[in-house]
Amino acid sequence: MFKTKIKLTVFLALLVPFLAQAQLEVTTKGSSPSRKLKIKKSKVPSFEFKPGQEIPRLDIGTENELAYKETQLNLPQSQVQNEKIRKPNVLKMVELDKKAMAIPALNPVKTISSQKTIAAVPSLDPLKDTYSPTFLEPNVALKDITLFKPQEFKLLEGQIYFENVKNYEMALAYFGELLKDKEFGLEASYHYGLTSKELKLYSEFKNALVKVSSQSKNKDLKLWATEELVKGVSLLEINDIADIDPLIESADFDADKYDGYQFYRAKYYLEKGNLTEVEAALALIPEKSEFYPESRFIAGLSKYRQGKVPESEAYIDEVLKNKQSLPSIQTLASLTLARIKFQKQDYKEAQKLYLAVDKDHPLWLQAMVELAWTEILINDYVGAAGNMFSLHTDFFKNAYNPESYVVRTVSYLNLCQFGDSLQVLTALGRKYAPYYGRIETYVSQKKDPADYYQTVRSWLKNPEQKDVDGVPRSFIIELARHPSFITVQKDINRLEDEITAFNQVTLSLIQREKDLIKKQGTLSQDLANVRAGLLDPKKNKDILKGEEQNILKKLQSFKYQQQGVKTARDTVKNIRDVSFARIDKDKSKHRVRAGIVLKDRLTQLTGDLKDLLDQNELLQYEVYSGAGEHLRFQTVSQDVKGDDPKARELAQAQLAKEKDKKVKWNFQGEIWEDEIGHFRSSLKNVCAQEGN
């Protein structure tokens, strides 16, 4: 069959040319294209066209004309040879030789069951009928819908303003209206506290949530309030830990995972001297925490107070090596470790650490005095005298540093520069003895701690004053820059900032009301224009009526909002009056704290100054005694050396001072900030050497 198909295909292929030749013939021969005609490679005619010219007619020639003509088709005869059909061989039936193959006989069919086995089959009880459920008749009855109470609507509106609109001023007003409500007051206080935090009213935030955490019977609300206090502890005063800690226990709240709260707990209890709580809090601060570097410093202080000096050194050294430590903590760590090294008589290391103290830190002057004592103990009297000299220039004329005069005197004594020693002691008495008398009079007259705070506050308002209430400016500066006072003053400043923030809430509401009134004016003008258009027959009234309805809706909305803002302003005013009264009480308490701190500090400074002035006489005695011994030694040396001119000249040189340095130390020049702490005196050691 396959071969037959091939032959038929070949036959048709041969037949087609004969058919074409037989049916079509050329009647008119076509003409060739013009020689001027340009032909592309694709055999397509082309021409050049220029703008402004007519399109040329192309001579592309003509085709041959064909006509159909019937002719007799003579097909070649092909001889097809018939192939013989092959018949398959039919298999014959296989006959088996019964004699050659023994076929065994089949056994009879085995009986599987009998009447006995059938009778032994157990009978089964018929299945029970399936359970058919019974359907009760539907009993549709109307029930009363519990509608929102007005207080709940207030809460909902406040939450919308707080969470969606982010208009915290309006939210504060809505929650503030419900603070005294018996049923919803605590829930409103919770939201009021969160809103206060967003408006930077941090004492309001604390007081509202403390109230909720301590009074709410709703366990969830109690936990939420406690958690917010724990998370926002950095915004509060350090002493607020005393109020929050009991609430955590009462609410059964797990605060262990809040590393920030544990850090502030450690700081608070370190101030209170409760080292057990300090260690417990520090143990909960993980190494990856942002508070970890500073917590190591607190751990070092705690170990030092426990008398574990080596462990304290290790912690503080860790802080200094940690690059993530804050600069202020690095400075405190350097000063603390320097003092530890000083106590251990490792003066070389102490000297390096004192020099690492930041010059902008309030304790830098004290660190420089301690550095000078360290240099004296390593016999670097020239360095100690030079550094104390830099503190006596005009750059530090308003600083309180009487101890630096004593250090400088001791340095000159060890250099046998007795004239300079006496000059420094005279300067100490001339400058600070009158100060002591004035401070003593002030302390005897001012018994109320608030007076001390008022004195410092008066100077802070006008720092150009040379004294306030008889207290010299240098004393006031020393009092004002001490960390104990700065901590309390920060709390007072925070309350002052809160008053400003509260006033800003009122200003924002007033501005909001002005904006709404302005929008209403614009819409009223638009409404007048639309209504005027309704009188014009040429305009589409349907469209204008739609615009009129939209404007009326917006006007109604803005009027409603304006009324809400006006109500909010009245509410905020009432809240502000109550808050300001509380803030004034808190400020008064802080002023008393600050006054006590200032009074204690001034008492300490006065006592220290008295001791230094008392030592003045003792140091003068040491100067005169040392000068006499020096003169006697030099006299004996000259007698022993006799007429030796070289020996006599050397002895006189040791006694004499250079002309431009004799008993003079007033500075005539400038000092560089980065050189402070590295100055060295130009005076030489003229003490007699042992063996001379």
PyMOL commands that set and color helices and strands:
alter all, ss='L'
color gray80, all
select helices_A, chain A and resi 2-23+115-120+150-165+168-176+185-198+202-215+219-231+233-235+238-250+259-272+275-282+292-305+309-321+327-343+347-355+364-377+381-390+394-396+402-414+418-445+449-461+473-480+483-534+541-641+645-655+659-661+673-675
alter helices_A, ss='H'
color red, helices_A
select strands_A, chain A and resi 24-28+38-39+45-46+65-68+467-468+471-472
alter strands_A, ss='S'
color yellow, strands_A
deselect
rebuild
show_as cartoon
